[in-house]
């Protein structure tokens, strides 16, 4: 069993819904209460494609993310799925780097070898 010192949390809100952004502060407080200070934190505004209906500005959300130490992103699940997935991978990369989880797991296992692949030329 492995116990990790850090946790990964992504806070998501709808840029067209002020109430969902207001709830981010509650979610952040709940996260801190339950997980403590050792977290990798992300915050992402969704529905970028509906920017004409935005109720939360980019500047406001970026500023709040910075104040809580979150990696910030603005995306659209409808039009920018790859960008959102890349953002999540970036958070995971930060988590792995900060927790050193991969190298710690390899240190615990001895004699780990990469699988070998035998390539045969077809005639």
N, C-alpha and C positions, 0 to 999 in steps of 0.2 A: 504494500500500500504506500502511496506517495502523498504527502501533505504539502501543498504548495503555499508559499508565503504570500503570493500575490494572486489576485483575481482579475478577470477581464469583464468589464461591464460596458455596454453600449446603450446610451440613453437616446431614444428616438422621439421626435415630435413632428407634428404636421404644421408646416409654415402658414397654412390657410386657416389655422384654428388657434387663436390666442390661448384658449384654455389648455390645450395640450402642451404648449410651451410653458405655461405657468406651473403645470404639474411636474415639469422636469426638476424644479428645485426640490419638490417633495420626494421624487424618486432618488435624487442625489443624496438627500439627508437619510433616507431609508437605506441606501447603499452604504453610506458611511457608518451608520449605526450597526448594520449587520455584518459588514465586511472589514470595517476599520480603514486605516489609511493606506494599506498596502494593496492598491488597485491600479490597474491600467484602465483608464477611463476614456471613452469616446462619446461624442454627442453629435447627432446628425439630424438635420432638418430634411423632411421628406416633402414631396410634391413640388419640387422645383419647377416642373412643367406648368404649374398653376401660379406662377409668380405675379400675375395681374390681380390675383385674389389674396395675396399675402397679407397676413396680419402681424407677422413677426419679421422684422428686417434682418438682413444678413449681418449688418453691423451689430445689432442688439444681441443676436444669438452667438456671434463670434466672440463678442466681449464677455458674455456670460460663460461660454466654454473656457475661455482663457482664465477667468476668475476662479474656476473650479479645477483647473489643470486638465481639461479634457482635450483630446484630439478632435478637432471640429471638421465637419463635412456638411455639404449641402448637395442633395441628390434628388433623383426622381425614380421611384420604384417602377414607374410606368415606362419611362423613356431612357433611363440610365442605369439599368440593372447591373451592367458590367462595372460601372464606376462605383456603385455601392458595394459590390462584392470585393472590388479592389481595396476599398476603404476598410472593410472588415478584415481582409488579409493583412493590411497594414497594421491594424490593431493587434492581430495575432502575432505578427512579426515583432512588434514592440514588446508584447507579453513574453514571447520566447526569449528575446534578447535580455530583458530585464530579470527574468526568473532563472535564466540559464538552465531551463528544464531539460533540453535535449542533451547537453553535455553531462549533466548530473545523472540522467538515466543511463547513458553509455558508461559512465564511471562505475555504476553498480553492477553492470553485466560485463563479464570478462569473456574473452575469446569471441567477440562478435566479428563476423566476417561478412563482407558484402557478398551477395550471391553472384555466382559466375554464370555467364550466359555463353553457351557454345553456339557459334554461328557456323552453319554449314552452307557451302555454296551449292546451289541447285544447278544441274546441268541443263 
